[in-house]
Amino acid sequence: MSHAISPLASPFPALPAIAGATPRVARARYKEWDRCDLTYVELDENTAVAGVFTRNICCSSEVELGRLNVKQGRARALIVNAGNSNAFTGYRGREAVEQIMDQVAAHLGCAREQVFVSSTGVIGVPLPKDKAKEGVDNALTAAPCSWEDAANTIGTTDTFAKGATATAIVGGQTVTFSAIIKGSGMIAPDMATMLGYIFTDAAINPAYLQELLTKAANETFNCITVDSDTSTSDTVLAFATGRAGNTIINCEGCEGADAFAAALSDVCRQLAHLVVKDGEGAQKFIAVSVTGAVSDESARKIGMAIANSPLVKTAIAGEDANWGRIVMAVGKAGEPADRDKLSIGFGGVWQAKDGQPLPDYDEAPVAAHLKGQEISIEVDIGLGEGRATVWTCDLTHGYISINADYRS
């Protein structure tokens, strides 16, 4: 975390301990830096797991194995390597992941399929097996640490540690969520975003946890973008240790299922917003709300076309209420739209209605709104009931500076 802290940064919240999930950190020295770069979370037996992963075709071995292993529904450990994504590394990358899985599984006496591994950092460099082995050895015997320590350890170009928490009442028992995430660039998820981990003490069926996580990801992580680039390593995993003592949640109609689902979605939304607020070079957090589309999915696609437009993002960086760029982005989205029914506004102030600029439009309140850090763009397509909100950040010179020297 060597770059200046994002002006949109939030203080790390007080994340409660989760019974049955113990984080530890260590130094594998994957890069020449003076910090911990390997995170290990030990999980109780029978911990339920669910996951969503990148659809990037050039994904890492960590993603391939995670996607396969999550189907068996149980986890005993998580290992996260920072500084090396281990993607585009062929059989050597695969061997490094399998080595880690075998090493941790032998320590815990569990099946290797219950050890989940993630890596993040530079693409194209095989994860050094000697450093990984030493780092894992150190982590297995390290003292337990805080969630904030773990959040700092999984970061790469992040400028601040990111965490979220929530609670829900399930069958008269309070269940708790603590979650951490990393990500600030290469963010345009097609499942999740970069690396995120959610821990809860709830008892829940793994298949139903998977159903709820997929739904929450579609409404949160799949609705954010920083730069339109989908990582080779994107992963979000949810672990439920079952230590809260609630009656197990098996399906939608179970007692407390709605409360659990709402809390999970809330945590995912918090994490997704934090990633956007740490977008590389970001100065402004932007919410794009689209209504009147032919479907919710169409609204999301239109919103993402706006949020991914360099012209829109640079206009916001320059505090320019250039609604013509919004028109352009709607038109290029490839979704049903009618120029003569389109309405556009900033900060709750409509600039154009039904395809025409408003004759009495006053730009002063919009100009004041754009000087703030949190910006809203409103678009009504005028064709149906579909709606969606997506989140992004502005595009500044800082993004170029960070990514031009990323490997140095």
C-alpha angles and dihedrals in degrees: 000000000000100000126089112280113264114258086228093057121134125210113258108263125235099263114198122229114261115222108238096022118090120180124206132172135204144169118262091163095223087162135023096268136121100237145081113275106173124073125194124187116187115207132199120255114275093025108162117231136195130175147186120203141190119276090211104134091218093058126153128260087250089063094044093051094041092052089052098042097046088069091073088061103220134097137187102174148013126208121188122188119198126199099034124059093195088213123140089021103119122206093345091061091048092050091053092054093046090049091055092047092050093045094053094039090054090051093050098034093235137123114281089235088069092062113087121199131193130179131189135183137061116015122229101032116107114237105255106244095206093055091043092052093049092044093051091047089053092047095049091060099034122115116260113269139198125272087246090059089050092048091052092048096054092052127103115168090002113126096203138022115259128212141153138190139189140164135214136188111238118178092337093309126108112234119196134210127202118177140176132192141181128205141110107153137031086043120155101110125207092190110355135339132271107298122338131161127193121193125190135168092218123122109234138153110258094228092053091045087054091051092051095044092050091051093046092048092052090054097043120014092035089053099059133082136173103173109352092253119126113211125235089228107042110149137159117184128185120202123193114191097188093225097124092084096233123143105267115268108230107162147359094278096051120116110272095009093120092049092049092049092049092050092048091050091048092053092048091050092049091051094046092052091049091055091053091047088057093047108147107273092357120162099164136042112219129199115195112197117192122190135169096043123142090252141358091255091051089050090051092051092050090048092051091049088056094042093049096048111113088204092055093043094049091047089056090047087055092045090239117151092214101163090173088075089056089054089051093051094048090051094051096047093090092230129120110281137150119214091210094054098045121118125187134188144164125216093356093306115116115224098178133021129192094354096311134097110248109251093217095044112145112203095193098087090043091051089051091049092052091055089065128085098241114060130185127200119192123199127178114192093192097217109095149332100289117125139172141162123216129182132219142147136238123271115241140166086266091072091057093047093051096047097040091065099029096124096042 
